[in-house]
């Protein structure tokens, strides 16, 4: 096989791995919170997981092209993944204006996901820091997310309904400048 074909095959496997990673991250946060998580929290947790991965390893976990949209990080791929999983591992439940992501009949547990220990620790830190109910907890999460380097770069120069690409590497650049 030529090097070009081998490179293409590797790229296809990497794309498949990142799509599977998104589903595993969703499952992790839903399983670890025992289904007590809102869609808003989940999206912010996924953003933080990708952000921290870039910050510390220079590589994103998922294939999501994060966008600033209506004040926060967003990607339509999350809705697609949730809809694909809905009724199986998870189910979405609307209560007023809030959408909860609950455990579905096919839900497993965190250990079933066989995530590397380092990744599991990072995800658990996100969950422990930001999971929970109540408006105060959600507001703290939103304030933190909205003040990350990628968000600060775009939020004051764009309208909320614009979809502007977020550069997750801004957080890594901030870390590197702080470290000298």
Buried (B, 14 or more C-beta within 10 A) or exposed (E): EEEEEEEEEEEEEEEEEBBEBBBBBBBBBBBBBEBBBBBBBBBBBBBBBBBBBBBEEEEBBBBBEBBBBEEBBBBEBBEEBBEEBEEEBBBBEEEEEEBBBBBBEEBEEBEEBEBEEEBBEBBBEBBEBBBBEEEEBBEBBBEBBBEBBBBEBBBEEEEEEEEBEBBBBBBBEBEEEEEE
